[in-house]
Amino acid sequence: MNQEPKIPNPEKIAQTIKKARRACREMELAGLELDEAIALLEQENRNQRKQYLNKFLN
């Protein structure tokens, strides 16, 4: 009644690894794009604050 472990198909393993690596690269790219969007928003926020303070002080 002792079942031997099933040996995974090497081709299936290779496909799964390839898909996982692609998913990781896609997530990394999305993270970089999000970082860029955040940086642009932060820069815009600084510019608006600077304009407000210059207007207030002049």
C-alpha positions, 0 to 999 in steps of 0.5 A: 500500500506504499505508493511511490512518489510520482516523478514530475514531467521535466518538460512541465517543470521547465514550462512552469519555471519559464512562466514564473520567471516571466511573471517575476519580470513583469512584476518588476517592470510594473514596480519600476513603472509605479516608482516612476509614476510616484516620482512624477507625482512627488515632483509635481507636488514639490513644484506646486508647493514651491509656487504656492510659497513663492506667491505667498512670499512675493 
